[in-house]
Amino acid sequence: MRIDNTQSSLASTEAQLLTLNAQRTAEQREGETLQSMMTARLADKDELIASLQRQMAKPPKDPEGAADKDIGDA
């Protein structure tokens, strides 16, 4: 009887361990997915910042300013 109880307890513990391992694996995959998404978002952010910096470095096209110069020259 005691052996049966021990074997039953062992089987229950093994089932719990399998469940916990499956949960851990799922959480690891979720973490990897989140990390990949965050890496992509950071890359997008860096690309956006670089694009904005390039736009700021270019001289602005100011049609109003050009019109003012034309009026001032006349």
PQR file of N, CA, C, O and H, with PARSE charges and radii, in Angstrom:
ATOM      1  N   MET A   1       0.819  -1.197   0.000 -0.4000 1.5000
ATOM      2  CA  MET A   1       0.000   0.000   0.000 -0.0000 2.0000
ATOM      3  C   MET A   1       0.860   1.257   0.000  0.5500 1.7000
ATOM      4  O   MET A   1       0.584   2.220  -0.716 -0.5500 1.4000
ATOM      5  N   ARG A   2       1.903   1.228   0.814 -0.4000 1.5000
ATOM      6  CA  ARG A   2       2.778   2.393   0.906 -0.0000 2.0000
ATOM      7  C   ARG A   2       3.472   2.658  -0.426  0.5500 1.7000
ATOM      8  O   ARG A   2       3.633   3.809  -0.830 -0.5500 1.4000
ATOM      9  H   ARG A   2       2.127   0.446   1.396  0.4000 1.0000
ATOM     10  N   ILE A   3       3.881   1.592  -1.101 -0.4000 1.5000
ATOM     11  CA  ILE A   3       4.538   1.730  -2.403 -0.0000 2.0000
ATOM     12  C   ILE A   3       3.564   2.333  -3.409  0.5500 1.7000
ATOM     13  O   ILE A   3       3.943   3.183  -4.215 -0.5500 1.4000
ATOM     14  H   ILE A   3       3.750   0.656  -0.773  0.4000 1.0000
ATOM     15  N   ASP A   4       2.314   1.895  -3.359 -0.4000 1.5000
ATOM     16  CA  ASP A   4       1.309   2.435  -4.273 -0.0000 2.0000
ATOM     17  C   ASP A   4       1.118   3.931  -4.050  0.5500 1.7000
ATOM     18  O   ASP A   4       1.006   4.699  -5.005 -0.5500 1.4000
ATOM     19  H   ASP A   4       2.006   1.205  -2.704  0.4000 1.0000
ATOM     20  N   ASN A   5       1.082   4.337  -2.789 -0.4000 1.5000
ATOM     21  CA  ASN A   5       0.929   5.762  -2.472 -0.0000 2.0000
ATOM     22  C   ASN A   5       2.124   6.562  -2.978  0.5500 1.7000
ATOM     23  O   ASN A   5       1.971   7.657  -3.519 -0.5500 1.4000
ATOM     24  H   ASN A   5       1.173   3.713  -2.013  0.4000 1.0000
ATOM     25  N   THR A   6       3.308   6.003  -2.796 -0.4000 1.5000
ATOM     26  CA  THR A   6       4.524   6.679  -3.250 -0.0000 2.0000
ATOM     27  C   THR A   6       4.528   6.809  -4.769  0.5500 1.7000
ATOM     28  O   THR A   6       4.866   7.864  -5.305 -0.5500 1.4000
ATOM     29  H   THR A   6       3.433   5.113  -2.357  0.4000 1.0000
ATOM     30  N   GLN A   7       4.151   5.732  -5.462 -0.4000 1.5000
ATOM     31  CA  GLN A   7       4.109   5.774  -6.922 -0.0000 2.0000
ATOM     32  C   GLN A   7       3.045   6.756  -7.419  0.5500 1.7000
ATOM     33  O   GLN A   7       3.255   7.467  -8.401 -0.5500 1.4000
ATOM     34  H   GLN A   7       3.877   4.875  -5.026  0.4000 1.0000
ATOM     35  N   SER A   8       1.920   6.785  -6.741 -0.4000 1.5000
ATOM     36  CA  SER A   8       0.861   7.721  -7.105 -0.0000 2.0000
ATOM     37  C   SER A   8       1.319   9.159  -6.897  0.5500 1.7000
ATOM     38  O   SER A   8       1.067  10.031  -7.729 -0.5500 1.4000
ATOM     39  H   SER A   8       1.749   6.206  -5.943  0.4000 1.0000
ATOM     40  N   SER A   9       1.988   9.391  -5.787 -0.4000 1.5000
ATOM     41  CA  SER A   9       2.503  10.728  -5.500 -0.0000 2.0000
ATOM     42  C   SER A   9       3.557  11.130  -6.528  0.5500 1.7000
ATOM     43  O   SER A   9       3.593  12.275  -6.980 -0.5500 1.4000
ATOM     44  H   SER A   9       2.193   8.682  -5.111  0.4000 1.0000
ATOM     45  N   LEU A  10       4.409  10.180  -6.890 -0.4000 1.5000
ATOM     46  CA  LEU A  10       5.443  10.442  -7.889 -0.0000 2.0000
ATOM     47  C   LEU A  10       4.810  10.767  -9.242  0.5500 1.7000
ATOM     48  O   LEU A  10       5.251  11.691  -9.925 -0.5500 1.4000
ATOM     49  H   LEU A  10       4.380   9.250  -6.523  0.4000 1.0000
ATOM     50  N   ALA A  11       3.795  10.024  -9.627 -0.4000 1.5000
ATOM     51  CA  ALA A  11       3.114  10.275 -10.899 -0.0000 2.0000
ATOM     52  C   ALA A  11       2.459  11.652 -10.885  0.5500 1.7000
ATOM     53  O   ALA A  11       2.488  12.367 -11.886 -0.5500 1.4000
ATOM     54  H   ALA A  11       3.436   9.273  -9.073  0.4000 1.0000
ATOM     55  N   SER A  12       1.875  12.016  -9.762 -0.4000 1.5000
ATOM     56  CA  SER A  12       1.250  13.332  -9.636 -0.0000 2.0000
ATOM     57  C   SER A  12       2.292  14.435  -9.734  0.5500 1.7000
ATOM     58  O   SER A  12       2.074  15.448 -10.400 -0.5500 1.4000
ATOM     59  H   SER A  12       1.852  11.435  -8.949  0.4000 1.0000
ATOM     60  N   THR A  13       3.419  14.238  -9.074 -0.4000 1.5000
ATOM     61  CA  THR A  13       4.501  15.218  -9.115 -0.0000 2.0000
ATOM     62  C   THR A  13       5.059  15.350 -10.530  0.5500 1.7000
ATOM     63  O   THR A  13       5.350  16.458 -10.983 -0.5500 1.4000
ATOM     64  H   THR A  13       3.596  13.415  -8.533  0.4000 1.0000
ATOM     65  N   GLU A  14       5.207  14.229 -11.226 -0.4000 1.5000
ATOM     66  CA  GLU A  14       5.697  14.269 -12.606 -0.0000 2.0000
ATOM     67  C   GLU A  14       4.719  15.022 -13.509  0.5500 1.7000
ATOM     68  O   GLU A  14       5.142  15.782 -14.380 -0.5500 1.4000
ATOM     69  H   GLU A  14       4.971  13.329 -10.859  0.4000 1.0000
ATOM     70  N   ALA A  15       3.427  14.817 -13.310 -0.4000 1.5000
ATOM     71  CA  ALA A  15       2.421  15.524 -14.105 -0.0000 2.0000
ATOM     72  C   ALA A  15       2.492  17.026 -13.839  0.5500 1.7000
ATOM     73  O   ALA A  15       2.389  17.831 -14.764 -0.5500 1.4000
ATOM     74  H   ALA A  15       3.084  14.200 -12.603  0.4000 1.0000
ATOM     75  N   GLN A  16       2.667  17.392 -12.584 -0.4000 1.5000
ATOM     76  CA  GLN A  16       2.796  18.813 -12.241 -0.0000 2.0000
ATOM     77  C   GLN A  16       4.045  19.404 -12.883  0.5500 1.7000
ATOM     78  O   GLN A  16       4.023  20.526 -13.390 -0.5500 1.4000
ATOM     79  H   GLN A  16       2.751  16.738 -11.833  0.4000 1.0000
ATOM     80  N   LEU A  17       5.124  18.645 -12.858 -0.4000 1.5000
ATOM     81  CA  LEU A  17       6.378  19.102 -13.451 -0.0000 2.0000
ATOM     82  C   LEU A  17       6.223  19.306 -14.960  0.5500 1.7000
ATOM     83  O   LEU A  17       6.703  20.300 -15.505 -0.5500 1.4000
ATOM     84  H   LEU A  17       5.142  17.734 -12.446  0.4000 1.0000
ATOM     85  N   LEU A  18       5.558  18.374 -15.631 -0.4000 1.5000
ATOM     86  CA  LEU A  18       5.327  18.520 -17.069 -0.0000 2.0000
ATOM     87  C   LEU A  18       4.492  19.766 -17.362  0.5500 1.7000
ATOM     88  O   LEU A  18       4.769  20.499 -18.311 -0.5500 1.4000
ATOM     89  H   LEU A  18       5.168  17.566 -15.188  0.4000 1.0000
ATOM     90  N   THR A  19       3.477  19.995 -16.547 -0.4000 1.5000
ATOM     91  CA  THR A  19       2.631  21.177 -16.722 -0.0000 2.0000
ATOM     92  C   THR A  19       3.440  22.453 -16.522  0.5500 1.7000
ATOM     93  O   THR A  19       3.333  23.393 -17.310 -0.5500 1.4000
ATOM     94  H   THR A  19       3.251  19.400 -15.776  0.4000 1.0000
ATOM     95  N   LEU A  20       4.243  22.481 -15.474 -0.4000 1.5000
ATOM     96  CA  LEU A  20       5.059  23.664 -15.200 -0.0000 2.0000
ATOM     97  C   LEU A  20       6.086  23.903 -16.302  0.5500 1.7000
ATOM     98  O   LEU A  20       6.336  25.046 -16.683 -0.5500 1.4000
ATOM     99  H   LEU A  20       4.330  21.718 -14.834  0.4000 1.0000
ATOM    100  N   ASN A  21       6.681  22.827 -16.812 -0.4000 1.5000
ATOM    101  CA  ASN A  21       7.640  22.976 -17.912 -0.0000 2.0000
ATOM    102  C   ASN A  21       6.958  23.517 -19.164  0.5500 1.7000
ATOM    103  O   ASN A  21       7.528  24.344 -19.875 -0.5500 1.4000
ATOM    104  H   ASN A  21       6.479  21.898 -16.502  0.4000 1.0000
ATOM    105  N   ALA A  22       5.735  23.050 -19.436 -0.4000 1.5000
ATOM    106  CA  ALA A  22       4.996  23.553 -20.596 -0.0000 2.0000
ATOM    107  C   ALA A  22       4.679  25.035 -20.420  0.5500 1.7000
ATOM    108  O   ALA A  22       4.784  25.810 -21.370 -0.5500 1.4000
ATOM    109  H   ALA A  22       5.272  22.377 -18.858  0.4000 1.0000
ATOM    110  N   GLN A  23       4.293  25.428 -19.215 -0.4000 1.5000
ATOM    111  CA  GLN A  23       4.011  26.839 -18.943 -0.0000 2.0000
ATOM    112  C   GLN A  23       5.268  27.687 -19.098  0.5500 1.7000
ATOM    113  O   GLN A  23       5.225  28.777 -19.667 -0.5500 1.4000
ATOM    114  H   GLN A  23       4.208  24.798 -18.443  0.4000 1.0000
ATOM    115  N   ARG A  24       6.374  27.184 -18.593 -0.4000 1.5000
ATOM    116  CA  ARG A  24       7.643  27.915 -18.695 -0.0000 2.0000
ATOM    117  C   ARG A  24       8.049  28.085 -20.154  0.5500 1.7000
ATOM    118  O   ARG A  24       8.497  29.159 -20.555 -0.5500 1.4000
ATOM    119  H   ARG A  24       6.410  26.298 -18.131  0.4000 1.0000
ATOM    120  N   THR A  25       7.895  27.038 -20.939 -0.4000 1.5000
ATOM    121  CA  THR A  25       8.223  27.112 -22.363 -0.0000 2.0000
ATOM    122  C   THR A  25       7.342  28.140 -23.071  0.5500 1.7000
ATOM    123  O   THR A  25       7.824  28.922 -23.889 -0.5500 1.4000
ATOM    124  H   THR A  25       7.531  26.166 -20.614  0.4000 1.0000
ATOM    125  N   ALA A  26       6.049  28.131 -22.749 -0.4000 1.5000
ATOM    126  CA  ALA A  26       5.130  29.102 -23.354 -0.0000 2.0000
ATOM    127  C   ALA A  26       5.510  30.524 -22.956  0.5500 1.7000
ATOM    128  O   ALA A  26       5.470  31.432 -23.786 -0.5500 1.4000
ATOM    129  H   ALA A  26       5.658  27.495 -22.084  0.4000 1.0000
ATOM    130  N   GLU A  27       5.877  30.722 -21.697 -0.4000 1.5000
ATOM    131  CA  GLU A  27       6.284  32.051 -21.237 -0.0000 2.0000
ATOM    132  C   GLU A  27       7.584  32.488 -21.898  0.5500 1.7000
ATOM    133  O   GLU A  27       7.752  33.663 -22.225 -0.5500 1.4000
ATOM    134  H   GLU A  27       5.910  29.984 -21.022  0.4000 1.0000
ATOM    135  N   GLN A  28       8.502  31.549 -22.095 -0.4000 1.5000
ATOM    136  CA  GLN A  28       9.755  31.882 -22.781 -0.0000 2.0000
ATOM    137  C   GLN A  28       9.473  32.330 -24.213  0.5500 1.7000
ATOM    138  O   GLN A  28      10.043  33.312 -24.689 -0.5500 1.4000
ATOM    139  H   GLN A  28       8.366  30.595 -21.829  0.4000 1.0000
ATOM    140  N   ARG A  29       8.595  31.607 -24.890 -0.4000 1.5000
ATOM    141  CA  ARG A  29       8.254  31.974 -26.271 -0.0000 2.0000
ATOM    142  C   ARG A  29       7.584  33.338 -26.308  0.5500 1.7000
ATOM    143  O   ARG A  29       7.860  34.151 -27.190 -0.5500 1.4000
ATOM    144  H   ARG A  29       8.132  30.809 -24.503  0.4000 1.0000
ATOM    145  N   GLU A  30       6.708  33.582 -25.352 -0.4000 1.5000
ATOM    146  CA  GLU A  30       6.044  34.884 -25.288 -0.0000 2.0000
ATOM    147  C   GLU A  30       7.072  35.988 -25.051  0.5500 1.7000
ATOM    148  O   GLU A  30       7.000  37.055 -25.659 -0.5500 1.4000
ATOM    149  H   GLU A  30       6.484  32.921 -24.635  0.4000 1.0000
ATOM    150  N   GLY A  31       8.027  35.722 -24.163 -0.4000 1.5000
ATOM    151  CA  GLY A  31       9.083  36.696 -23.901 -0.0000 2.0000
ATOM    152  C   GLY A  31       9.930  36.954 -25.135  0.5500 1.7000
ATOM    153  O   GLY A  31      10.293  38.096 -25.418 -0.5500 1.4000
ATOM    154  H   GLY A  31       8.085  34.855 -23.669  0.4000 1.0000
ATOM    155  N   GLU A  32      10.244  35.899 -25.865 -0.4000 1.5000
ATOM    156  CA  GLU A  32      11.026  36.058 -27.090 -0.0000 2.0000
ATOM    157  C   GLU A  32      10.251  36.856 -28.135  0.5500 1.7000
ATOM    158  O   GLU A  32      10.823  37.685 -28.843 -0.5500 1.4000
ATOM    159  H   GLU A  32       9.949  34.972 -25.635  0.4000 1.0000
ATOM    160  N   THR A  33       8.948  36.602 -28.225 -0.4000 1.5000
ATOM    161  CA  THR A  33       8.107  37.345 -29.164 -0.0000 2.0000
ATOM    162  C   THR A  33       8.072  38.820 -28.792  0.5500 1.7000
ATOM    163  O   THR A  33       8.208  39.689 -29.653 -0.5500 1.4000
ATOM    164  H   THR A  33       8.484  35.929 -27.650  0.4000 1.0000
ATOM    165  N   LEU A  34       7.889  39.096 -27.503 -0.4000 1.5000
ATOM    166  CA  LEU A  34       7.866  40.488 -27.046 -0.0000 2.0000
ATOM    167  C   LEU A  34       9.200  41.174 -27.299  0.5500 1.7000
ATOM    168  O   LEU A  34       9.243  42.334 -27.709 -0.5500 1.4000
ATOM    169  H   LEU A  34       7.779  38.390 -26.803  0.4000 1.0000
ATOM    170  N   GLN A  35      10.282  40.454 -27.054 -0.4000 1.5000
ATOM    171  CA  GLN A  35      11.604  41.032 -27.280 -0.0000 2.0000
ATOM    172  C   GLN A  35      11.798  41.352 -28.764  0.5500 1.7000
ATOM    173  O   GLN A  35      12.351  42.395 -29.114 -0.5500 1.4000
ATOM    174  H   GLN A  35      10.247  39.512 -26.721  0.4000 1.0000
ATOM    175  N   SER A  36      11.346  40.458 -29.620 -0.4000 1.5000
ATOM    176  CA  SER A  36      11.456  40.690 -31.058 -0.0000 2.0000
ATOM    177  C   SER A  36      10.626  41.898 -31.482  0.5500 1.7000
ATOM    178  O   SER A  36      11.072  42.715 -32.288 -0.5500 1.4000
ATOM    179  H   SER A  36      10.897  39.611 -29.336  0.4000 1.0000
ATOM    180  N   MET A  37       9.413  42.006 -30.930 -0.4000 1.5000
ATOM    181  CA  MET A  37       8.562  43.155 -31.254 -0.0000 2.0000
ATOM    182  C   MET A  37       9.199  44.452 -30.778  0.5500 1.7000
ATOM    183  O   MET A  37       9.171  45.452 -31.495 -0.5500 1.4000
ATOM    184  H   MET A  37       9.051  41.343 -30.275  0.4000 1.0000
ATOM    185  N   MET A  38       9.769  44.451 -29.590 -0.4000 1.5000
ATOM    186  CA  MET A  38      10.394  45.660 -29.060 -0.0000 2.0000
ATOM    187  C   MET A  38      11.628  46.035 -29.880  0.5500 1.7000
ATOM    188  O   MET A  38      11.883  47.217 -30.108 -0.5500 1.4000
ATOM    189  H   MET A  38       9.792  43.638 -29.008  0.4000 1.0000
ATOM    190  N   THR A  39      12.385  45.048 -30.317 -0.4000 1.5000
ATOM    191  CA  THR A  39      13.548  45.317 -31.162 -0.0000 2.0000
ATOM    192  C   THR A  39      13.108  45.967 -32.469  0.5500 1.7000
ATOM    193  O   THR A  39      13.737  46.914 -32.940 -0.5500 1.4000
ATOM    194  H   THR A  39      12.178  44.087 -30.131  0.4000 1.0000
ATOM    195  N   ALA A  40      12.031  45.458 -33.048 -0.4000 1.5000
ATOM    196  CA  ALA A  40      11.514  46.038 -34.293 -0.0000 2.0000
ATOM    197  C   ALA A  40      11.023  47.462 -34.055  0.5500 1.7000
ATOM    198  O   ALA A  40      11.256  48.343 -34.882 -0.5500 1.4000
ATOM    199  H   ALA A  40      11.520  44.689 -32.665  0.4000 1.0000
ATOM    200  N   ARG A  41      10.355  47.690 -32.948 -0.4000 1.5000
ATOM    201  CA  ARG A  41       9.860  49.040 -32.648 -0.0000 2.0000
ATOM    202  C   ARG A  41      11.008  50.008 -32.420  0.5500 1.7000
ATOM    203  O   ARG A  41      10.945  51.159 -32.851 -0.5500 1.4000
ATOM    204  H   ARG A  41      10.166  46.974 -32.276  0.4000 1.0000
ATOM    205  N   LEU A  42      12.055  49.553 -31.747 -0.4000 1.5000
ATOM    206  CA  LEU A  42      13.219  50.419 -31.541 -0.0000 2.0000
ATOM    207  C   LEU A  42      13.878  50.755 -32.875  0.5500 1.7000
ATOM    208  O   LEU A  42      14.316  51.885 -33.093 -0.5500 1.4000
ATOM    209  H   LEU A  42      12.106  48.617 -31.397  0.4000 1.0000
ATOM    210  N   ALA A  43      13.944  49.772 -33.759 -0.4000 1.5000
ATOM    211  CA  ALA A  43      14.518  50.027 -35.082 -0.0000 2.0000
ATOM    212  C   ALA A  43      13.658  51.034 -35.838  0.5500 1.7000
ATOM    213  O   ALA A  43      14.183  51.933 -36.496 -0.5500 1.4000
ATOM    214  H   ALA A  43      13.589  48.854 -33.581  0.4000 1.0000
ATOM    215  N   ASP A  44      12.338  50.886 -35.745 -0.4000 1.5000
ATOM    216  CA  ASP A  44      11.440  51.848 -36.393 -0.0000 2.0000
ATOM    217  C   ASP A  44      11.632  53.243 -35.812  0.5500 1.7000
ATOM    218  O   ASP A  44      11.643  54.233 -36.543 -0.5500 1.4000
ATOM    219  H   ASP A  44      11.911  50.157 -35.211  0.4000 1.0000
ATOM    220  N   LYS A  45      11.784  53.313 -34.493 -0.4000 1.5000
ATOM    221  CA  LYS A  45      11.986  54.607 -33.828 -0.0000 2.0000
ATOM    222  C   LYS A  45      13.289  55.233 -34.305  0.5500 1.7000
ATOM    223  O   LYS A  45      13.328  56.421 -34.625 -0.5500 1.4000
ATOM    224  H   LYS A  45      11.775  52.509 -33.899  0.4000 1.0000
ATOM    225  N   ASP A  46      14.351  54.441 -34.354 -0.4000 1.5000
ATOM    226  CA  ASP A  46      15.641  54.958 -34.805 -0.0000 2.0000
ATOM    227  C   ASP A  46      15.559  55.437 -36.253  0.5500 1.7000
ATOM    228  O   ASP A  46      16.145  56.459 -36.611 -0.5500 1.4000
ATOM    229  H   ASP A  46      14.319  53.476 -34.094  0.4000 1.0000
ATOM    230  N   GLU A  47      14.827  54.691 -37.080 -0.4000 1.5000
ATOM    231  CA  GLU A  47      14.664  55.086 -38.481 -0.0000 2.0000
ATOM    232  C   GLU A  47      13.878  56.392 -38.576  0.5500 1.7000
ATOM    233  O   GLU A  47      14.213  57.259 -39.384 -0.5500 1.4000
ATOM    234  H   GLU A  47      14.351  53.861 -36.789  0.4000 1.0000
ATOM    235  N   LEU A  48      12.855  56.536 -37.772 -0.4000 1.5000
ATOM    236  CA  LEU A  48      12.058  57.764 -37.768 -0.0000 2.0000
ATOM    237  C   LEU A  48      12.900  58.954 -37.316  0.5500 1.7000
ATOM    238  O   LEU A  48      12.832  60.026 -37.918 -0.5500 1.4000
ATOM    239  H   LEU A  48      12.584  55.833 -37.115  0.4000 1.0000
ATOM    240  N   ILE A  49      13.690  58.771 -36.266 -0.4000 1.5000
ATOM    241  CA  ILE A  49      14.552  59.850 -35.772 -0.0000 2.0000
ATOM    242  C   ILE A  49      15.550  60.260 -36.851  0.5500 1.7000
ATOM    243  O   ILE A  49      15.759  61.450 -37.089 -0.5500 1.4000
ATOM    244  H   ILE A  49      13.745  57.900 -35.777  0.4000 1.0000
ATOM    245  N   ALA A  50      16.163  59.276 -37.501 -0.4000 1.5000
ATOM    246  CA  ALA A  50      17.130  59.588 -38.558 -0.0000 2.0000
ATOM    247  C   ALA A  50      16.455  60.336 -39.704  0.5500 1.7000
ATOM    248  O   ALA A  50      17.028  61.275 -40.256 -0.5500 1.4000
ATOM    249  H   ALA A  50      15.993  58.310 -37.308  0.4000 1.0000
ATOM    250  N   SER A  51      15.256  59.927 -40.059 -0.4000 1.5000
ATOM    251  CA  SER A  51      14.519  60.605 -41.128 -0.0000 2.0000
ATOM    252  C   SER A  51      14.205  62.046 -40.747  0.5500 1.7000
ATOM    253  O   SER A  51      14.362  62.956 -41.561 -0.5500 1.4000
ATOM    254  H   SER A  51      14.790  59.163 -39.611  0.4000 1.0000
ATOM    255  N   LEU A  52      13.766  62.252 -39.521 -0.4000 1.5000
ATOM    256  CA  LEU A  52      13.464  63.611 -39.063 -0.0000 2.0000
ATOM    257  C   LEU A  52      14.721  64.470 -39.022  0.5500 1.7000
ATOM    258  O   LEU A  52      14.678  65.652 -39.365 -0.5500 1.4000
ATOM    259  H   LEU A  52      13.638  61.513 -38.860  0.4000 1.0000
ATOM    260  N   GLN A  53      15.840  63.881 -38.604 -0.4000 1.5000
ATOM    261  CA  GLN A  53      17.094  64.635 -38.573 -0.0000 2.0000
ATOM    262  C   GLN A  53      17.523  65.028 -39.981  0.5500 1.7000
ATOM    263  O   GLN A  53      18.020  66.133 -40.194 -0.5500 1.4000
ATOM    264  H   GLN A  53      15.875  62.921 -38.326  0.4000 1.0000
ATOM    265  N   ARG A  54      17.332  64.121 -40.950 -0.4000 1.5000
ATOM    266  CA  ARG A  54      17.671  64.457 -42.344 -0.0000 2.0000
ATOM    267  C   ARG A  54      16.780  65.584 -42.847  0.5500 1.7000
ATOM    268  O   ARG A  54      17.245  66.489 -43.539 -0.5500 1.4000
ATOM    269  H   ARG A  54      16.928  63.223 -40.778  0.4000 1.0000
ATOM    270  N   GLN A  55      15.491  65.525 -42.497 -0.4000 1.5000
ATOM    271  CA  GLN A  55      14.571  66.575 -42.928 -0.0000 2.0000
ATOM    272  C   GLN A  55      14.946  67.917 -42.315  0.5500 1.7000
ATOM    273  O   GLN A  55      14.845  68.950 -42.976 -0.5500 1.4000
ATOM    274  H   GLN A  55      15.113  64.789 -41.935  0.4000 1.0000
ATOM    275  N   MET A  56      15.372  67.909 -41.070 -0.4000 1.5000
ATOM    276  CA  MET A  56      15.750  69.157 -40.404 -0.0000 2.0000
ATOM    277  C   MET A  56      17.047  69.711 -40.975  0.5500 1.7000
ATOM    278  O   MET A  56      17.258  70.924 -40.963 -0.5500 1.4000
ATOM    279  H   MET A  56      15.453  67.069 -40.534  0.4000 1.0000
ATOM    280  N   ALA A  57      17.912  68.846 -41.471 -0.4000 1.5000
ATOM    281  CA  ALA A  57      19.192  69.289 -42.010 -0.0000 2.0000
ATOM    282  C   ALA A  57      19.034  69.931 -43.384  0.5500 1.7000
ATOM    283  O   ALA A  57      19.876  70.731 -43.794 -0.5500 1.4000
ATOM    284  H   ALA A  57      17.741  67.861 -41.480  0.4000 1.0000
ATOM    285  N   LYS A  58      17.959  69.586 -44.099 -0.4000 1.5000
ATOM    286  CA  LYS A  58      17.728  70.176 -45.420 -0.0000 2.0000
ATOM    287  C   LYS A  58      17.214  71.597 -45.253  0.5500 1.7000
ATOM    288  O   LYS A  58      16.469  71.883 -44.315 -0.5500 1.4000
ATOM    289  H   LYS A  58      17.276  68.937 -43.766  0.4000 1.0000
ATOM    290  N   PRO A  59      17.612  72.499 -46.169 -0.5600 1.5000
ATOM    291  CA  PRO A  59      17.058  73.858 -46.095  0.2800 2.0000
ATOM    292  C   PRO A  59      15.558  73.804 -46.375  0.5500 1.7000
ATOM    293  O   PRO A  59      15.117  73.083 -47.270 -0.5500 1.4000
ATOM    294  N   PRO A  60      14.788  74.551 -45.624 -0.5600 1.5000
ATOM    295  CA  PRO A  60      13.330  74.496 -45.800  0.2800 2.0000
ATOM    296  C   PRO A  60      12.906  75.134 -47.115  0.5500 1.7000
ATOM    297  O   PRO A  60      13.505  76.099 -47.590 -0.5500 1.4000
ATOM    298  N   LYS A  61      11.867  74.567 -47.675 -0.4000 1.5000
ATOM    299  CA  LYS A  61      11.256  75.171 -48.860 -0.0000 2.0000
ATOM    300  C   LYS A  61      10.198  76.115 -48.332  0.5500 1.7000
ATOM    301  O   LYS A  61       9.186  75.680 -47.783 -0.5500 1.4000
ATOM    302  H   LYS A  61      11.381  73.783 -47.289  0.4000 1.0000
ATOM    303  N   ASP A  62      10.429  77.411 -48.498 -0.4000 1.5000
ATOM    304  CA  ASP A  62       9.532  78.413 -47.917 -0.0000 2.0000
ATOM    305  C   ASP A  62       8.950  79.271 -49.025  0.5500 1.7000
ATOM    306  O   ASP A  62       9.523  80.306 -49.366 -0.5500 1.4000
ATOM    307  H   ASP A  62      11.251  77.765 -48.944  0.4000 1.0000
ATOM    308  N   PRO A  63       7.824  78.864 -49.595 -0.5600 1.5000
ATOM    309  CA  PRO A  63       7.236  79.671 -50.671  0.2800 2.0000
ATOM    310  C   PRO A  63       6.820  81.047 -50.179  0.5500 1.7000
ATOM    311  O   PRO A  63       6.876  82.003 -50.951 -0.5500 1.4000
ATOM    312  N   GLU A  64       6.410  81.183 -48.944 -0.4000 1.5000
ATOM    313  CA  GLU A  64       6.028  82.495 -48.413 -0.0000 2.0000
ATOM    314  C   GLU A  64       7.251  83.400 -48.304  0.5500 1.7000
ATOM    315  O   GLU A  64       7.187  84.585 -48.631 -0.5500 1.4000
ATOM    316  H   GLU A  64       6.364  80.406 -48.317  0.4000 1.0000
ATOM    317  N   GLY A  65       8.350  82.840 -47.847 -0.4000 1.5000
ATOM    318  CA  GLY A  65       9.575  83.616 -47.747 -0.0000 2.0000
ATOM    319  C   GLY A  65      10.057  84.061 -49.117  0.5500 1.7000
ATOM    320  O   GLY A  65      10.556  85.176 -49.273 -0.5500 1.4000
ATOM    321  H   GLY A  65       8.402  81.878 -47.581  0.4000 1.0000
ATOM    322  N   ALA A  66       9.909  83.194 -50.106 -0.4000 1.5000
ATOM    323  CA  ALA A  66      10.298  83.550 -51.469 -0.0000 2.0000
ATOM    324  C   ALA A  66       9.402  84.660 -51.994  0.5500 1.7000
ATOM    325  O   ALA A  66       9.873  85.557 -52.692 -0.5500 1.4000
ATOM    326  H   ALA A  66       9.504  82.289 -49.979  0.4000 1.0000
ATOM    327  N   ALA A  67       8.121  84.611 -51.668 -0.4000 1.5000
ATOM    328  CA  ALA A  67       7.193  85.657 -52.106 -0.0000 2.0000
ATOM    329  C   ALA A  67       7.547  86.980 -51.446  0.5500 1.7000
ATOM    330  O   ALA A  67       7.472  88.026 -52.090 -0.5500 1.4000
ATOM    331  H   ALA A  67       7.738  83.882 -51.100  0.4000 1.0000
ATOM    332  N   ASP A  68       7.928  86.955 -50.184 -0.4000 1.5000
ATOM    333  CA  ASP A  68       8.323  88.182 -49.492 -0.0000 2.0000
ATOM    334  C   ASP A  68       9.551  88.796 -50.151  0.5500 1.7000
ATOM    335  O   ASP A  68       9.639  90.016 -50.287 -0.5500 1.4000
ATOM    336  H   ASP A  68       7.989  86.105 -49.661  0.4000 1.0000
ATOM    337  N   LYS A  69      10.491  87.965 -50.556 -0.4000 1.5000
ATOM    338  CA  LYS A  69      11.686  88.478 -51.217 -0.0000 2.0000
ATOM    339  C   LYS A  69      11.320  89.125 -52.544  0.5500 1.7000
ATOM    340  O   LYS A  69      11.861  90.170 -52.905 -0.5500 1.4000
ATOM    341  H   LYS A  69      10.420  86.974 -50.446  0.4000 1.0000
ATOM    342  N   ASP A  70      10.394  88.495 -53.272 -0.4000 1.5000
ATOM    343  CA  ASP A  70       9.978  89.064 -54.555 -0.0000 2.0000
ATOM    344  C   ASP A  70       9.317  90.420 -54.348  0.5500 1.7000
ATOM    345  O   ASP A  70       9.547  91.348 -55.123 -0.5500 1.4000
ATOM    346  H   ASP A  70       9.954  87.646 -52.980  0.4000 1.0000
ATOM    347  N   ILE A  71       8.503  90.539 -53.316 -0.4000 1.5000
ATOM    348  CA  ILE A  71       7.824  91.805 -53.035 -0.0000 2.0000
ATOM    349  C   ILE A  71       8.848  92.852 -52.607  0.5500 1.7000
ATOM    350  O   ILE A  71       8.775  94.009 -53.021 -0.5500 1.4000
ATOM    351  H   ILE A  71       8.316  89.785 -52.686  0.4000 1.0000
ATOM    352  N   GLY A  72       9.794  92.443 -51.785 -0.4000 1.5000
ATOM    353  CA  GLY A  72      10.810  93.371 -51.314 -0.0000 2.0000
ATOM    354  C   GLY A  72      11.718  93.835 -52.434  0.5500 1.7000
ATOM    355  O   GLY A  72      12.201  94.967 -52.408 -0.5500 1.4000
ATOM    356  H   GLY A  72       9.854  91.503 -51.449  0.4000 1.0000
ATOM    357  N   ASP A  73      11.961  92.979 -53.418 -0.4000 1.5000
ATOM    358  CA  ASP A  73      12.831  93.334 -54.526 -0.0000 2.0000
ATOM    359  C   ASP A  73      12.139  94.278 -55.503  0.5500 1.7000
ATOM    360  O   ASP A  73      12.818  94.993 -56.240 -0.5500 1.4000
ATOM    361  H   ASP A  73      11.569  92.060 -53.439  0.4000 1.0000
ATOM    362  N   ALA A  74      10.826  94.300 -55.530 -0.4000 1.5000
ATOM    363  CA  ALA A  74      10.087  95.083 -56.521 -0.0000 2.0000
ATOM    364  C   ALA A  74      10.072  96.521 -56.226  0.5500 1.7000
ATOM    365  O   ALA A  74       9.485  97.300 -56.977 -0.5500 1.4000
ATOM    366  H   ALA A  74      10.274  93.720 -54.932  0.4000 1.0000
TER
END
